[in-house]
């Protein structure tokens, strides 16, 4: 997929830059840049996209994303007045110089950054502890920020609870004519996921023939259009199962499926568990 390139926000004389986005409800904006990104989302819920990975976040999420790896977040609708609390740290590819990474004390961080070229998400314990440290970053002086970022990376490198996100063979499409096309198409899918959406309609939006669009979408996302749409709908269903008292039948139609048997089949296919068991497990864990 051809992401929109994003220039580094880092001032030219610093190795990293910390900021809290002015908008805390994420739209779908597929992009990449030439630096690492550590992003912490506390509160709210939605979807995280990294390379060919799609996954939900609920309450807290922490991800480390390597250079030139396309990604975006998409916030789910939330009650009026609420929003995600977000802190983002960008740091350059050479944050650890070659002479530093060869020292034993930096080996764990160096290995973490190497793995981050596929994107990494972290477990609940690591997310809460590192997230607390990240929330304090914007209020620190630059030197203290630098030391704190090293501490955060060291903590994450030793957390033992991380998951690689994008598949090893994922490669972003680089043709200039693809720029913005994926964002338009995926934004349309997410906006209309509760309605009937067809491949032919999206092909028109992408200004491609249906056959060409089908091939393009599979190369860009690692999924067929139908699989992608089903995953979006299942993620919506997961949120409704946890956050509402709606019945499985009601959730089936609220998330965009047209019949309960297909909903149950797709949910099991994607989540490896049926909807009622998913609801029971999530609520027992809280």
Residue, then its C-alpha position, 0 to 999 in steps of 0.5 A: x500500500x502506498x502510504x502518505x509520507x510524513x516528515x519527521x517532527x523532530x527538531x533538527x538538533x535533537x534525536x527525538x521529539x515527544x508530542x501529544x496530538x491536538x486531536x485525540x480521536x484518530x481518523x484513518x490516515x495511512x502514513x509512514x515516515x523515516x523514524x521510529x514511533x512509540x505511541x501510547x493510547x490510554x482510554x478509548x478504543x478502536x483499531x490499530x493498523x501496522x503494515x498488514x496487521x489489523x487489531x483492536x485496542x481497548x482501554x490502553x495500547x502501546x506500540x513501537x513502529x519502525x521506520x518506513x512501516x505504514x501505520x494508522x489508528x482509527x478511533x471508534x465512536x465514543x460518548x460526547x466529551x470523551x477522547x483517547x489520551x495519546x502521547x507519541x515519541x518520534x526518534x531517528x533511526x540512528x537514535x542509538x549510534x553504532x558505537x553505543x549499540x555494541x555495548x552490553x548495556x544497549x544490547x536489549x534496546x538494540x534488539x528491540x529496535x530491530x524487531x520494531x521494523x515489523x511493529x511491536x505491541x506490548x502486554x497490559x503490564x508493560x503498557x501501564x508502566x511505560x504509559x505512565x512514564x510516557x505521560x510525564x514526558x511532555x513536561x520534562x526538559x529535553x535532557x530528562x526526556x532523552x534519559x526517560x526515553x532510554x528508560x522506557x525502551x529498556x523497560x520494554x525490551x525486558x518486559x517479556x510481553x510483546x507481539x510482532x505485528x506485521x508479517x515478515x514479508x510485508x512490503x509497502x507499495x511505492x508507486x506515486x499513483x497509489x498515494x491517498x488511494x488506500x486511505x480513501x478506500x479504507x476510510x470508505x470501508x470503515x464509514x460504511x461497514x454497517x451497510x452493504x459494501x461491494x468491491x465494485x463500488x470501491x473499485x469506482x472510488x479507487x478509479x480502477x477496474x474491479x479485477x485490478x482493484x482486487x489485486x491492488x487491495x490484496x497486495x496493499x493490505x495482505x487481505x482480500x477485500x471481503x476478509x478485510x471487511x469481515x475483520x472490521x465488522x468482527x472488531x466492531x462486534x467485539x467492542x459491542x460484546x464487551x461494552x453493551x448488553x445487546x444480544x448476539x443477534x442484535x450485535x450481528x446486525x449492528x456490526x454489519x452482518x446480514x444473518x446470524x449464522x454467517x456472523x457466528x462463522x466469521x467471528x469464529x474464523x477470525x477470533x477462534x472463539x464464538x461471540x458468547x464465549x468471547x464476551x464471557x472471557x473478556x468480562x471475567x478478565x475485568 
